[in-house]
């Protein structure tokens, strides 16, 4: 079962409560998303470290260990400007 955009946003909002989070369905199929996240928690972190925080927030949704699967997620992360 694929994840819905709202499910992705909810998972991310738990870890990044003050962030601006936008989830785009890239293919219209509910399987290919882009997350745009602006969070002060990213300040001073490399892009790799930012993405690692996002993957940790998704709690295994991309690793095949739960029923609601996220198949493809493009990330755009940044601290506030």
Backbone torsions as a table, in degrees:
resi	resn	phi	psi	omega
1	UNK	NA	126.8	-178.9
2	UNK	-75.4	153.9	176.8
3	UNK	-81.5	148.5	174.3
4	UNK	-91.4	157.6	179.0
5	UNK	-56.9	-39.4	179.4
6	UNK	-64.3	-35.9	177.9
7	UNK	-64.3	-42.8	179.2
8	UNK	-63.4	-47.9	-179.6
9	UNK	-59.5	-43.3	-179.5
10	UNK	-62.3	-44.3	178.1
11	UNK	-61.2	-44.8	-178.8
12	UNK	-67.6	-37.7	-178.5
13	UNK	-65.4	-26.2	177.0
14	UNK	-66.5	-37.4	-179.8
15	UNK	-88.1	-31.4	-177.4
16	UNK	-122.2	68.3	-171.7
17	UNK	-65.1	-26.8	-178.7
18	UNK	-98.1	6.0	-174.3
19	UNK	-81.8	155.9	165.3
20	UNK	-89.1	124.3	-177.2
21	UNK	-128.3	124.0	176.5
22	UNK	-123.4	130.1	178.7
23	UNK	-116.2	123.5	179.8
24	UNK	-112.4	133.7	174.4
25	UNK	-88.8	101.5	-170.9
26	UNK	-68.1	-34.6	-175.1
27	UNK	-111.2	-3.8	-177.8
28	UNK	72.4	15.0	-176.0
29	UNK	-111.0	1.8	-179.0
30	UNK	71.7	13.9	-179.6
31	UNK	-124.0	-17.1	-175.0
32	UNK	-126.4	108.3	-174.1
33	UNK	-121.0	161.6	168.5
34	UNK	-126.6	131.9	175.6
35	UNK	-109.9	127.3	175.2
36	UNK	-112.3	115.0	-173.1
37	UNK	-126.2	122.8	174.7
38	UNK	-113.7	116.2	-175.1
39	UNK	-144.8	139.1	174.7
40	UNK	-63.0	-22.1	178.3
41	UNK	-64.3	-16.0	-180.0
42	UNK	-89.0	-8.4	-177.2
43	UNK	-59.0	127.1	177.4
44	UNK	81.5	-1.8	-180.0
45	UNK	-97.8	147.8	173.3
46	UNK	-67.6	162.6	178.2
47	UNK	-60.7	-38.1	178.1
48	UNK	-61.4	-45.5	179.7
49	UNK	-64.5	-38.4	176.9
50	UNK	-60.6	-46.9	-178.9
51	UNK	-65.9	-35.0	177.3
52	UNK	-63.0	-38.7	176.8
53	UNK	-63.2	-40.1	179.7
54	UNK	-65.6	-46.7	179.8
55	UNK	-61.0	-39.1	177.1
56	UNK	-63.4	-37.0	179.7
57	UNK	-66.3	-26.4	-178.4
58	UNK	-79.9	-3.4	169.6
59	UNK	49.1	48.4	175.0
60	UNK	85.2	6.2	-177.5
61	UNK	-64.7	-17.6	-178.2
62	UNK	-107.5	-1.6	-173.5
63	UNK	-105.4	8.3	176.0
64	UNK	81.4	12.1	-176.8
65	UNK	-97.8	0.6	176.5
66	UNK	-137.8	169.8	-174.9
67	UNK	-70.9	-41.5	179.9
68	UNK	-82.7	107.8	-174.2
69	UNK	-103.8	140.2	173.4
70	UNK	-106.0	111.1	-172.4
71	UNK	-83.8	-39.8	-178.7
72	UNK	-146.8	129.5	-179.8
73	UNK	-140.0	114.1	171.9
74	UNK	-87.5	139.1	-177.3
75	UNK	-116.4	138.3	167.7
76	UNK	-128.4	109.9	-178.1
77	UNK	-120.6	146.3	179.6
78	UNK	-165.4	151.5	172.0
79	UNK	-78.5	162.7	177.2
80	UNK	-61.9	148.1	179.8
81	UNK	-91.6	NA	NA
